[in-house]
Amino acid sequence: MYPPVRLIALDLDGTLLDEEKKIPDQAVQMIAKAKEKGIIVTLVSARPFCSILPYARQLQLDAPLISLSGSYVTDEREERIWLKKPMNLLKFREMIRIFEEDNYYVKVYLENQLIVQEAIKETVNYSRIFGVPYTALGPKKLRTLDKAPLRIALFDDSVRIQNAQQILKRWSDDFAVIRDTDHGLEIVEPTVSKGAALKTICWELGVPMENVMAVGNEGSDISMIREAGIGIAMGNACEELKQCADDVTKTNEECGVGYAIQKFVFKDK
């Protein structure tokens, strides 16, 4: 028997959103029903804040929103910064030089902006689909950034990504590294994770972690699935996340979030 749910934390892509990047009607209805019951609902994503905001507004959420995998947490109007953990700028410059020299595709994130060396097709598509403005600095110019990033995403083939993981071991005290897919790595400040950010806002809101339900699908969601009293893996989640979850719901195309809320909040099995 699980304790009553007082806060629901939802990942976006592959979790709350279907493959068209929309929230299914059933999920919208179940979230509204949960809010009527007094349950706090928040969104937790690797996306920048500006890319989360339209969904928060659609759902009429007033809780702090966790963006950039837990490195930036703010309310809907950005009136209060609940949490902000940029990387060490000097260590970033030292590290990024190597990946620039080796011609990796690197995406560097500030609060509401994407920084790249060159705007390739993927950059333009990402900016359009996710609503994130970008700046192209030019080849080997990321190392000249004068503002510490909040998140880095690094992409290449699986062999080169594995090599990148080995390279990053020399900065194990300076960065946390998550391999979400065979072709990508996520790099953040060493104390940053979705789970740590979730704990921070729950402490501030006076909600015990045992009363939290978290739902996710990728490696970066594992920390919050483990921290939550009820950790739910999507049916389309990676195997590692399914192994540490309390339950597995339906896929994002089957509105697994709505199904999980029905089951654990309203006990409708």
N, C-alpha and C positions, 0 to 999 in steps of 0.2 A: 504494500500500500504506500503510495507516494504522498508526501505532504502537499497541501493546497498550493496551487500556482499563484504567485503574486506579481511575477514579471516574466514576460516572454521575450527572448532575444532571437532574432531571425537573421540569418545570412541572406543575401540577395540572390546572386547569380547561381543557378543550379539548385536553389532552395526555394525561396519565396517566388521567384520569377520563373515563368515558363520559357521555352526556347525563343519566343518572340520578345523577351524582356518585358513581359507584362505580368501583373498580379492577377491570377485567376479570380473570377467573381466570388467563388466559394470562400477563398482565403480572405478577401475583402470583408465579406459578411461575417466570417468567424472572428476576425480581428475586431470588428466593430462590436460584436457580441461580447467578446472578452473585455473590451474597454468599458462597456456598459456595466460589467460586473466589478469594475474598479481595478482591473489588472493593467499594469503598466506594460506597454509594448515598445520595444526599441529595435532598430536595425543595426546590424553589425556586418561591415563589408570591407574588402580590400580597396574598394573604390574611394576616390576623393569625396569630400563632403558635398561638393556641388552636384555630384552624380547621384548621391543618395537622396538629396533633398526633395526632388519631385515625387518620389515614392512616399516619403514621410508626409508630405503635404496631401497626397492622395488619400492616405490612411488617417489623416488628421492626428498625427502623433505629436505629443508635447514632451516626450522624454528626451534626454540627451542621446545623440546618435553617435555610434562608434564607426569611424572611418579609417581608411589607410591601415587596416589590419590591427587597429588598436593604438596607433600612434597619435591620433587626433580625435578628441571627443568634444563635441559642442552641442548647444541646443539649436533648435530650428532657425533661430534668427542670428546665431553666432554672437549672442549678447554675453554669454559666459563660456569661457574655455574651461571645460572640466578637466581636460588632460591634454598635454602636448609634449611629445618626446621626440625631438629631432636627433639625428645622428651627430656624432662628433665630426665637425666639418673637416678638420685636418686628416682624420683617418679615412673619411669618405674620399677626399681628393687622392690620397695615397692608393687606396683600393681601386678607385674607378679608372685611374691611369692605366692599370694593367688590362682591364677589360676593353678600354678604348683602343689600346695598342693591338689587342688580339681580335678586334673587329666584332665583338659581341653586339647584339642589339640590346641597348639598355634604355629603360624608361625610368626617369627620375621624377618623383612626385613631391610637390609642395602641397600646402593645404588644399588648394583648388586649382592646381595647374600641373600640367605634364611638361617635362623638359626632356628633349632628345637631342642627339647630334644632328640627325637629318630626318626630315618628315617623309618616311617611306609610306607605301600604300597602307600598311597596317596602322601606322600612326594616324593618318587621316580618317580611316574607317573607325578606329577606336574613338577618336575625338567626336565624330559625328554620332555614333551609336550611343556612347556613354555620356555625351554632353560635357566633355572636359576640354577646355582650351589648351593649346600646346604652343610651345616655343622651341624652335630649332636653332641651336647655338652654333652649329657647324662642326665638322670633323675634329675630334679630340679636344672639344671645348667644354665638356662636362666638368672636367677638372678645374675649370676657372670659376665655377659657381661660387658666389659669395654668401649664399644662404644655405644652411644645413638642411638636407632633405629629410622627409619623414618616412619615405618608403622608396625602395628600388625594385624594379622587376627586370630580370635578365633572361633573355630568350636565345635559344640556339638548338642544334640537334642534340640528341640524348647523350652522345659521347662527350661533346664539348660542355654540356651542362654538368656532367659528372666531373669533368676536369675543373670546372669553375668551383664546384663544391670543395674540391681538394685545395684549390688556391685560397679559398676563403677561410680555411682552417687556421691560417696564420693570424687572422683577425678574430679568432673565436671569442675574445674578451670584449670586442668592440661592436660586433654585429650578431644578431640572431638571423639564422638562415633557414628557410622552409622550402622544401622541394614539393611544390603542389602538383606538378605534372612532369612527364619525362622531358619536356622541352622548356621548362621554366623554373626559375628560382625567385623567391621573394626575400628581400633583405631589409631588416629594420633595426632599430636601436636594441641593444641586448635584453632589456627588460620588457620590451613590447610584445604583446600577444593579444588576441581577441579575449582570451580568458582573463588576463590581468586587467584589461580595460573594463570588462564586465564586472569584475570584483570591485573595482574602484567606484563605479556608478552605483552599484548595489549598496555598498557601504554608505555612500553619501545619501542614498534614498532610504536607508534603513530597511532594506530587504535582505533577509538571510539568503545565502546561496542555495540552501536546501529548498527554498521556495521559488527557484528560478527554473524555467524550462528553456533550453537552448536548442536550436535546430540548425544543422549545417550539412555540408556535403563534401568538403575538401580538406586537405591536410591542415590548412590554416585555421580550420574550425575545431580541430581536436582539443585545443586548450580550453575553449569555452564549453565544449561538450563534457569534458572531464570535470570542470569546475561547477557546472550546474547540477542542481538536485535531480533534474530530469534531463538527460542528454539524449537528443533524438537525431538519428542519422536518416537522411533521405534514402529512398530506395535506389537512387542513382549515385549514392555516395561512394567514395573510395573505400576499399576493403579495410584499411587501417582505421578509419573513422567508425565504420560499422562495428569493428571489434571492441571499441571502447565505449560505445553508446549503450544506453539503457534499453533502447527500443529502436526499431527500424520502421519508418513510415513508408508511404507510397512515394513514387517519384515526383519530381517537380512538374512533369507533364500531367500527372494524375492529381495534382493539388495536395501533395503530401503534407504541406503545412496546415491546410484546413482540416485534414483528416486527423493530424496529431493534436490540434487544439480541441477538436470534438472529443477525442479519446481521453486526453489527460486533464483538460480544464473542465469539460462538461460531462466527463465519465460516460460518454456515449460510445460504446464499443460495437 
